[in-house]
Amino acid sequence: MKSVWIIIFTCAVLLLFGCNIGTVHQNIQVPEPSISELVVTLEPTVPPMTATCSPTPTSTPTPEPTEPCLHLYNHPKDKFSDQEPVLDEYAYKSSNVSISIEKIVDPEGFPTPLAVFVADIYIESINSFRASWSKNTPEESQYAPLDILEFMSQKKAILAINGDYASKKDFGCLVRDGVCYRTIDNPRYVACILLKDGSMVVLEGKDATSEAIMAMDPWQAWCFGPSLLNEEGKAKNTDEFNSSLVAPNPRTVLGYYSPGHYCFVVVDGRQDRYSKGLTLYQLSRFMESLGCQMAYNMDGGGSSVLAFDNRRINHQQSTRSIPDIIYICEPEVE
């Protein structure tokens, strides 16, 4: 009987405890999660990249080719043509270049017979006054001379004479169209320099150093000579010429009047019935008679040649191919 009551008491306790648990469950409210809390936010495992602007690359400008100043010399307008270039047998005229050629036979005061060709030249830009080798360098040109007409065709030259034959020498400051090819000094050296402003100067002896010449920023520099006129533009005396070739010979001369105004002079020689040629002193006097302020003797003899419009103008009995020329062209010719 006692065990029955123990069972009844135990059941009562369990029943009472179960009711309290239900009450607790009813009193505790567990909030339901919101939709936003159920959405899983995926944080990036890699730190976000910060957008930075790379600096714009700075382009290095391509250096412009060095060119001589396109100096306008303001010559008389009637020297040039406002229309298309005009070409006749011994003259050429465009908006940039003016050339007229005269053959002078037996000029008064000079030995006869004598034939001299004078090309009077006006240019509006120093770019029209060019000089060139037959090859890339004077050394290469010495062994590859060209006929002057072949030279003219290659260079689109209007007028041309032979140059200084400097490829045969191992000294001198040589400049062609602003490019220096050699700087080797010699105390006996006579240099002719054409500057980019169109003026021309001659340096002799110890003054004719490569350093002095290059300091002038030359457009052309030649190595032959001698210079034929003094500082006043007057003829030199016979004893002033330091040359072994003083006898009458064919001659080639570059003459200078003023910036943009020049002349090419070629004397035929060694032909007793046509033209004997001139000595250096006679040549000096002739250049003075033309009114030149400066005159420079180039290579002569069989090299002396004047060509115009792809034709030889002078008449040498014995000629040779040459390694370099001096020529006139339109300034835009490359």
C-alpha positions as a Markdown table, in Angstrom:
| # | Residue | x | y | z |
|---|---|---|---|---|
| 1 | Met | 0.0 | 0.0 | 0.0 |
| 2 | Lys | 2.8 | 2.3 | 0.8 |
| 3 | Ser | 4.4 | 1.7 | -2.7 |
| 4 | Val | 1.1 | 2.7 | -4.3 |
| 5 | Trp | 1.2 | 6.1 | -2.7 |
| 6 | Ile | 4.8 | 6.6 | -3.7 |
| 7 | Ile | 3.8 | 6.0 | -7.3 |
| 8 | Ile | 0.8 | 8.4 | -7.1 |
| 9 | Phe | 3.1 | 11.1 | -5.5 |
| 10 | Thr | 5.7 | 10.7 | -8.2 |
| 11 | Cys | 3.1 | 11.1 | -11.0 |
| 12 | Ala | 1.7 | 14.2 | -9.4 |
| 13 | Val | 5.1 | 15.8 | -9.2 |
| 14 | Leu | 5.8 | 15.0 | -12.9 |
| 15 | Leu | 2.5 | 16.4 | -14.0 |
| 16 | Leu | 3.0 | 19.6 | -12.1 |
| 17 | Phe | 6.6 | 20.0 | -13.5 |
| 18 | Gly | 5.4 | 19.5 | -17.1 |
| 19 | Cys | 2.8 | 22.2 | -16.7 |
| 20 | Asn | 5.5 | 24.7 | -15.5 |
| 21 | Ile | 7.7 | 23.8 | -18.5 |
| 22 | Gly | 4.9 | 24.6 | -20.9 |
| 23 | Thr | 4.3 | 27.9 | -19.1 |
| 24 | Val | 8.0 | 28.8 | -19.5 |
| 25 | His | 7.9 | 28.0 | -23.2 |
| 26 | Gln | 4.9 | 30.2 | -23.6 |
| 27 | Asn | 6.5 | 33.2 | -21.7 |
| 28 | Ile | 9.9 | 33.1 | -23.6 |
| 29 | Gln | 9.5 | 34.7 | -27.1 |
| 30 | Val | 12.4 | 34.0 | -29.4 |
| 31 | Pro | 12.4 | 36.7 | -32.1 |
| 32 | Glu | 12.2 | 35.3 | -35.6 |
| 33 | Pro | 15.1 | 36.4 | -37.9 |
| 34 | Ser | 14.3 | 39.0 | -40.5 |
| 35 | Ile | 14.8 | 38.3 | -44.2 |
| 36 | Ser | 17.8 | 40.6 | -44.3 |
| 37 | Glu | 19.4 | 38.7 | -41.5 |
| 38 | Leu | 18.9 | 35.4 | -43.4 |
| 39 | Val | 20.7 | 36.8 | -46.4 |
| 40 | Val | 24.3 | 35.9 | -46.2 |
| 41 | Thr | 26.6 | 38.8 | -47.2 |
| 42 | Leu | 29.7 | 37.6 | -48.8 |
| 43 | Glu | 32.5 | 39.8 | -47.9 |
| 44 | Pro | 35.3 | 39.9 | -50.5 |
| 45 | Thr | 38.3 | 37.9 | -49.5 |
| 46 | Val | 40.5 | 40.2 | -51.6 |
| 47 | Pro | 40.8 | 43.8 | -50.5 |
| 48 | Pro | 38.9 | 46.0 | -52.9 |
| 49 | Met | 41.2 | 47.5 | -55.6 |
| 50 | Thr | 41.6 | 51.2 | -55.6 |
| 51 | Ala | 41.3 | 52.7 | -59.1 |
| 52 | Thr | 44.4 | 54.8 | -59.8 |
| 53 | Cys | 45.0 | 56.7 | -63.1 |
| 54 | Ser | 48.3 | 55.7 | -64.6 |
| 55 | Pro | 50.2 | 58.8 | -65.6 |
| 56 | Thr | 49.7 | 59.6 | -69.4 |
| 57 | Pro | 53.0 | 58.7 | -71.0 |
| 58 | Thr | 54.9 | 61.7 | -72.2 |
| 59 | Ser | 55.9 | 61.3 | -75.8 |
| 60 | Thr | 59.4 | 62.5 | -76.7 |
| 61 | Pro | 59.1 | 64.7 | -79.7 |
| 62 | Thr | 61.0 | 63.6 | -82.7 |
| 63 | Pro | 63.9 | 66.0 | -83.2 |
| 64 | Glu | 63.5 | 68.1 | -86.3 |
| 65 | Pro | 66.3 | 67.8 | -88.8 |
| 66 | Thr | 68.8 | 70.6 | -88.6 |
| 67 | Glu | 68.2 | 72.9 | -91.5 |
| 68 | Pro | 69.8 | 76.2 | -92.5 |
| 69 | Cys | 67.7 | 79.3 | -92.0 |
| 70 | Leu | 65.5 | 80.0 | -95.0 |
| 71 | His | 66.8 | 83.6 | -95.2 |
| 72 | Leu | 65.1 | 85.7 | -97.8 |
| 73 | Tyr | 67.6 | 88.1 | -99.3 |
| 74 | Asn | 65.1 | 90.6 | -100.8 |
| 75 | His | 66.7 | 90.8 | -104.2 |
| 76 | Pro | 65.1 | 93.0 | -106.8 |
| 77 | Lys | 61.8 | 91.3 | -107.8 |
| 78 | Asp | 62.6 | 91.4 | -111.5 |
| 79 | Lys | 65.4 | 88.9 | -110.8 |
| 80 | Phe | 62.7 | 86.2 | -110.2 |
| 81 | Ser | 59.5 | 84.9 | -111.7 |
| 82 | Asp | 56.1 | 85.0 | -110.1 |
| 83 | Gln | 54.9 | 82.4 | -112.5 |
| 84 | Glu | 56.1 | 78.9 | -113.4 |
| 85 | Pro | 59.9 | 78.6 | -113.8 |
| 86 | Val | 61.2 | 80.1 | -117.1 |
| 87 | Leu | 64.1 | 78.2 | -118.8 |
| 88 | Asp | 65.9 | 79.1 | -122.0 |
| 89 | Glu | 69.3 | 78.2 | -123.5 |
| 90 | Tyr | 71.4 | 80.1 | -121.0 |
| 91 | Ala | 69.1 | 81.4 | -118.3 |
| 92 | Tyr | 66.7 | 80.1 | -115.7 |
| 93 | Lys | 64.2 | 82.1 | -113.5 |
| 94 | Ser | 61.8 | 80.9 | -110.8 |
| 95 | Ser | 60.4 | 82.4 | -107.6 |
| 96 | Asn | 63.6 | 81.2 | -105.8 |
| 97 | Val | 66.4 | 81.0 | -108.3 |
| 98 | Ser | 67.8 | 83.3 | -111.0 |
| 99 | Ile | 70.6 | 82.2 | -113.3 |
| 100 | Ser | 72.1 | 83.9 | -116.3 |
| 101 | Ile | 75.1 | 82.6 | -118.2 |
| 102 | Glu | 77.4 | 84.7 | -120.4 |
| 103 | Lys | 80.3 | 83.6 | -122.5 |
| 104 | Ile | 83.0 | 86.3 | -122.6 |
| 105 | Val | 85.5 | 86.0 | -125.4 |
| 106 | Asp | 88.8 | 87.8 | -125.4 |
| 107 | Pro | 88.0 | 90.3 | -122.6 |
| 108 | Glu | 90.1 | 93.5 | -122.9 |
| 109 | Gly | 93.4 | 93.5 | -120.9 |
| 110 | Phe | 93.8 | 89.7 | -120.9 |
| 111 | Pro | 95.9 | 87.4 | -123.1 |
| 112 | Thr | 94.1 | 86.0 | -126.2 |
| 113 | Pro | 92.6 | 83.8 | -127.2 |
| 114 | Leu | 90.5 | 83.4 | -124.1 |
| 115 | Ala | 87.0 | 82.1 | -123.4 |
| 116 | Val | 85.4 | 82.6 | -120.0 |
| 117 | Phe | 82.0 | 81.5 | -118.9 |
| 118 | Val | 80.3 | 83.5 | -116.1 |
| 119 | Ala | 77.1 | 82.3 | -114.4 |
| 120 | Asp | 75.4 | 85.0 | -112.4 |
| 121 | Ile | 73.3 | 83.6 | -109.6 |
| 122 | Tyr | 70.7 | 85.0 | -107.3 |
| 123 | Ile | 68.9 | 82.8 | -104.7 |
| 124 | Glu | 66.2 | 83.5 | -102.2 |
| 125 | Ser | 67.2 | 80.7 | -99.8 |
| 126 | Ile | 70.6 | 79.2 | -98.9 |
| 127 | Asn | 68.9 | 75.8 | -99.4 |
| 128 | Ser | 69.4 | 76.3 | -103.1 |
| 129 | Phe | 73.2 | 76.4 | -102.7 |
| 130 | Arg | 74.3 | 72.8 | -102.4 |
| 131 | Ala | 77.5 | 70.7 | -102.6 |
| 132 | Ser | 77.8 | 66.9 | -102.8 |
| 133 | Trp | 80.1 | 63.9 | -103.0 |
| 134 | Ser | 79.8 | 61.2 | -105.6 |
| 135 | Lys | 79.5 | 58.7 | -102.7 |
| 136 | Asn | 78.7 | 59.0 | -98.9 |
| 137 | Thr | 82.2 | 60.3 | -97.9 |
| 138 | Pro | 85.1 | 62.0 | -99.5 |
| 139 | Glu | 87.2 | 58.9 | -99.0 |
| 140 | Glu | 84.7 | 56.8 | -100.9 |
| 141 | Ser | 84.2 | 59.4 | -103.6 |
| 142 | Gln | 87.9 | 59.6 | -104.4 |
| 143 | Tyr | 87.6 | 56.1 | -106.0 |
| 144 | Ala | 84.2 | 56.6 | -107.6 |
| 145 | Pro | 84.1 | 59.9 | -109.5 |
| 146 | Leu | 81.2 | 60.8 | -111.7 |
| 147 | Asp | 80.6 | 62.7 | -114.9 |
| 148 | Ile | 79.1 | 66.0 | -114.0 |
| 149 | Leu | 75.9 | 65.3 | -116.1 |
| 150 | Glu | 75.3 | 62.2 | -114.1 |
| 151 | Phe | 75.8 | 64.2 | -110.9 |
| 152 | Met | 73.3 | 66.8 | -112.1 |
| 153 | Ser | 70.7 | 64.1 | -112.9 |
| 154 | Gln | 71.0 | 62.5 | -109.4 |
| 155 | Lys | 70.9 | 65.8 | -107.5 |
| 156 | Lys | 68.2 | 67.6 | -109.7 |
| 157 | Ala | 70.7 | 70.4 | -110.2 |
| 158 | Ile | 70.0 | 73.4 | -112.5 |
| 159 | Leu | 73.6 | 74.6 | -112.6 |
| 160 | Ala | 76.8 | 73.0 | -111.5 |
| 161 | Ile | 80.6 | 73.3 | -111.4 |
| 162 | Asn | 83.3 | 71.0 | -110.2 |
| 163 | Gly | 84.3 | 71.3 | -106.5 |
| 164 | Asp | 87.6 | 71.3 | -104.6 |
| 165 | Tyr | 88.7 | 67.7 | -105.1 |
| 166 | Ala | 89.2 | 67.5 | -101.4 |
| 167 | Ser | 88.8 | 63.8 | -101.4 |
| 168 | Lys | 92.4 | 63.6 | -102.7 |
| 169 | Lys | 93.7 | 65.5 | -99.6 |
| 170 | Asp | 94.1 | 64.2 | -96.1 |
| 171 | Phe | 93.5 | 67.5 | -94.4 |
| 172 | Gly | 91.0 | 70.4 | -94.1 |
| 173 | Cys | 87.7 | 71.1 | -92.5 |
| 174 | Leu | 85.1 | 69.7 | -95.0 |
| 175 | Val | 81.4 | 70.6 | -94.7 |
| 176 | Arg | 78.7 | 69.8 | -97.2 |
| 177 | Asp | 75.2 | 71.0 | -96.7 |
| 178 | Gly | 75.8 | 71.5 | -93.0 |
| 179 | Val | 77.4 | 68.1 | -92.5 |
| 180 | Cys | 81.0 | 67.9 | -91.3 |
| 181 | Tyr | 83.1 | 65.2 | -92.9 |
| 182 | Arg | 86.6 | 66.0 | -91.8 |
| 183 | Thr | 88.4 | 68.2 | -89.3 |
| 184 | Ile | 92.2 | 68.0 | -89.9 |
| 185 | Asp | 94.1 | 71.2 | -89.7 |
| 186 | Asn | 97.1 | 72.2 | -91.8 |
| 187 | Pro | 99.1 | 75.5 | -91.5 |
| 188 | Arg | 99.1 | 75.9 | -95.3 |
| 189 | Tyr | 95.4 | 75.4 | -95.5 |
| 190 | Val | 93.1 | 78.1 | -97.2 |
| 191 | Ala | 89.4 | 77.6 | -96.3 |
| 192 | Cys | 86.4 | 79.0 | -98.0 |
| 193 | Ile | 83.3 | 79.0 | -95.8 |
| 194 | Leu | 79.7 | 79.7 | -96.9 |
| 195 | Leu | 77.6 | 80.5 | -93.8 |
| 196 | Lys | 73.9 | 79.8 | -93.4 |
| 197 | Asp | 73.1 | 83.5 | -93.6 |
| 198 | Gly | 74.4 | 83.4 | -97.2 |
| 199 | Ser | 77.7 | 85.3 | -96.4 |
| 200 | Met | 81.1 | 83.9 | -97.4 |
| 201 | Val | 84.4 | 84.2 | -95.6 |
| 202 | Val | 88.0 | 82.9 | -96.3 |
| 203 | Leu | 90.3 | 81.8 | -93.5 |
| 204 | Glu | 94.0 | 81.2 | -94.1 |
| 205 | Gly | 96.9 | 79.6 | -92.3 |
| 206 | Lys | 96.7 | 79.5 | -88.5 |
| 207 | Asp | 93.2 | 81.1 | -88.6 |
| 208 | Ala | 91.8 | 78.3 | -90.7 |
| 209 | Thr | 91.4 | 75.8 | -87.8 |
| 210 | Ser | 88.5 | 73.3 | -87.8 |
| 211 | Glu | 87.5 | 74.7 | -84.4 |
| 212 | Ala | 87.2 | 78.2 | -85.8 |
| 213 | Ile | 85.3 | 77.1 | -88.8 |
| 214 | Met | 82.8 | 74.9 | -87.0 |
| 215 | Ala | 82.2 | 77.7 | -84.5 |
| 216 | Met | 80.7 | 79.6 | -87.4 |
| 217 | Asp | 78.0 | 76.9 | -88.0 |
| 218 | Pro | 78.9 | 76.6 | -91.7 |
| 219 | Trp | 76.6 | 75.5 | -94.5 |
| 220 | Gln | 79.6 | 74.7 | -96.7 |
| 221 | Ala | 83.4 | 74.6 | -96.2 |
| 222 | Trp | 85.9 | 73.9 | -99.0 |
| 223 | Cys | 89.6 | 73.1 | -99.0 |
| 224 | Phe | 91.5 | 74.2 | -102.1 |
| 225 | Gly | 92.3 | 77.9 | -102.9 |
| 226 | Pro | 93.9 | 80.2 | -103.0 |
| 227 | Ser | 91.7 | 83.2 | -102.3 |
| 228 | Leu | 91.9 | 85.5 | -105.3 |
| 229 | Leu | 90.9 | 88.9 | -103.8 |
| 230 | Asn | 92.0 | 90.9 | -100.8 |
| 231 | Glu | 89.7 | 92.2 | -98.1 |
| 232 | Glu | 88.8 | 95.2 | -100.2 |
| 233 | Gly | 87.8 | 93.0 | -103.2 |
| 234 | Lys | 90.9 | 94.0 | -105.1 |
| 235 | Ala | 93.2 | 91.7 | -107.1 |
| 236 | Lys | 96.2 | 90.3 | -105.3 |
| 237 | Asn | 99.8 | 90.7 | -106.5 |
| 238 | Thr | 101.6 | 87.8 | -108.2 |
| 239 | Asp | 103.8 | 87.1 | -105.2 |
| 240 | Glu | 100.8 | 86.7 | -102.9 |
| 241 | Phe | 99.8 | 83.4 | -104.5 |
| 242 | Asn | 101.2 | 80.4 | -102.7 |
| 243 | Ser | 100.6 | 77.9 | -105.5 |
| 244 | Ser | 102.6 | 75.7 | -107.8 |
| 245 | Leu | 100.0 | 76.1 | -110.6 |
| 246 | Val | 100.5 | 79.7 | -111.5 |
| 247 | Ala | 100.9 | 79.1 | -115.3 |
| 248 | Pro | 97.9 | 79.7 | -117.6 |
| 249 | Asn | 95.4 | 76.8 | -117.0 |
| 250 | Pro | 91.7 | 76.0 | -117.2 |
| 251 | Arg | 90.2 | 77.5 | -114.0 |
| 252 | Thr | 87.0 | 77.2 | -111.8 |
| 253 | Val | 86.1 | 79.9 | -109.4 |
| 254 | Leu | 83.4 | 80.5 | -106.8 |
| 255 | Gly | 82.7 | 84.3 | -106.6 |
| 256 | Tyr | 80.7 | 86.2 | -104.0 |
| 257 | Tyr | 79.0 | 89.6 | -104.2 |
| 258 | Ser | 76.6 | 89.6 | -101.3 |
| 259 | Pro | 74.4 | 87.2 | -99.3 |
| 260 | Gly | 72.3 | 85.3 | -101.9 |
| 261 | His | 74.3 | 86.7 | -104.9 |
| 262 | Tyr | 77.1 | 84.6 | -106.3 |
| 263 | Cys | 78.8 | 83.6 | -109.6 |
| 264 | Phe | 80.3 | 80.4 | -111.0 |
| 265 | Val | 83.2 | 81.2 | -113.3 |
| 266 | Val | 85.0 | 78.6 | -115.6 |
| 267 | Val | 87.9 | 79.5 | -117.8 |
| 268 | Asp | 88.7 | 77.2 | -120.7 |
| 269 | Gly | 92.4 | 76.6 | -121.4 |
| 270 | Arg | 95.2 | 74.6 | -122.9 |
| 271 | Gln | 93.8 | 75.2 | -126.4 |
| 272 | Asp | 96.1 | 77.6 | -128.3 |
| 273 | Arg | 93.5 | 78.4 | -131.0 |
| 274 | Tyr | 90.5 | 78.7 | -128.7 |
| 275 | Ser | 91.5 | 79.6 | -125.2 |
| 276 | Lys | 94.9 | 79.4 | -123.4 |
| 277 | Gly | 93.6 | 79.8 | -119.9 |
| 278 | Leu | 94.7 | 82.2 | -117.1 |
| 279 | Thr | 97.4 | 82.5 | -114.5 |
| 280 | Leu | 96.2 | 83.0 | -110.9 |
| 281 | Tyr | 97.2 | 86.6 | -111.0 |
| 282 | Gln | 95.2 | 87.1 | -114.3 |
| 283 | Leu | 92.3 | 85.2 | -112.8 |
| 284 | Ser | 92.5 | 87.5 | -109.7 |
| 285 | Arg | 92.2 | 90.6 | -112.0 |
| 286 | Phe | 89.3 | 89.1 | -113.9 |
| 287 | Met | 87.3 | 88.4 | -110.7 |
| 288 | Glu | 87.9 | 92.0 | -109.6 |
| 289 | Ser | 86.6 | 93.2 | -113.0 |
| 290 | Leu | 83.3 | 91.3 | -112.3 |
| 291 | Gly | 82.9 | 93.3 | -109.1 |
| 292 | Cys | 83.1 | 90.3 | -106.7 |
| 293 | Gln | 83.9 | 91.0 | -103.0 |
| 294 | Met | 85.4 | 87.6 | -102.6 |
| 295 | Ala | 86.6 | 84.9 | -105.0 |
| 296 | Tyr | 88.0 | 81.4 | -104.3 |
| 297 | Asn | 89.9 | 79.2 | -106.7 |
| 298 | Met | 88.6 | 75.6 | -107.0 |
| 299 | Asp | 90.1 | 72.6 | -108.7 |
| 300 | Gly | 91.0 | 73.3 | -112.3 |
| 301 | Gly | 92.7 | 71.7 | -115.3 |
| 302 | Gly | 90.8 | 68.7 | -116.6 |
| 303 | Ser | 88.3 | 69.1 | -113.8 |
| 304 | Ser | 87.1 | 72.5 | -114.8 |
| 305 | Val | 83.5 | 72.2 | -116.0 |
| 306 | Leu | 80.3 | 74.3 | -116.1 |
| 307 | Ala | 77.0 | 72.5 | -116.7 |
| 308 | Phe | 73.5 | 73.9 | -117.1 |
| 309 | Asp | 70.2 | 72.2 | -117.7 |
| 310 | Asn | 72.0 | 68.8 | -118.1 |
| 311 | Arg | 74.4 | 70.3 | -120.8 |
| 312 | Arg | 78.1 | 71.0 | -120.7 |
| 313 | Ile | 78.5 | 74.8 | -121.3 |
| 314 | Asn | 82.3 | 75.2 | -121.5 |
| 315 | His | 84.5 | 73.4 | -124.0 |
| 316 | Gln | 87.4 | 71.6 | -122.5 |
| 317 | Gln | 89.5 | 69.3 | -124.8 |
| 318 | Ser | 90.5 | 67.0 | -122.0 |
| 319 | Thr | 88.1 | 66.4 | -119.1 |
| 320 | Arg | 87.8 | 63.9 | -116.3 |
| 321 | Ser | 85.1 | 62.6 | -114.0 |
| 322 | Ile | 85.0 | 64.4 | -110.6 |
| 323 | Pro | 84.3 | 63.3 | -107.0 |
| 324 | Asp | 82.3 | 66.3 | -105.9 |
| 325 | Ile | 80.3 | 69.2 | -107.3 |
| 326 | Ile | 78.9 | 72.6 | -106.3 |
| 327 | Tyr | 75.4 | 73.2 | -107.6 |
| 328 | Ile | 72.3 | 75.3 | -107.6 |
| 329 | Cys | 68.8 | 73.8 | -107.3 |
| 330 | Glu | 65.3 | 74.7 | -106.1 |
| 331 | Pro | 65.3 | 74.9 | -102.3 |
| 332 | Glu | 62.8 | 72.1 | -101.8 |
| 333 | Val | 64.8 | 69.5 | -103.6 |
| 334 | Glu | 65.8 | 66.7 | -101.3 |
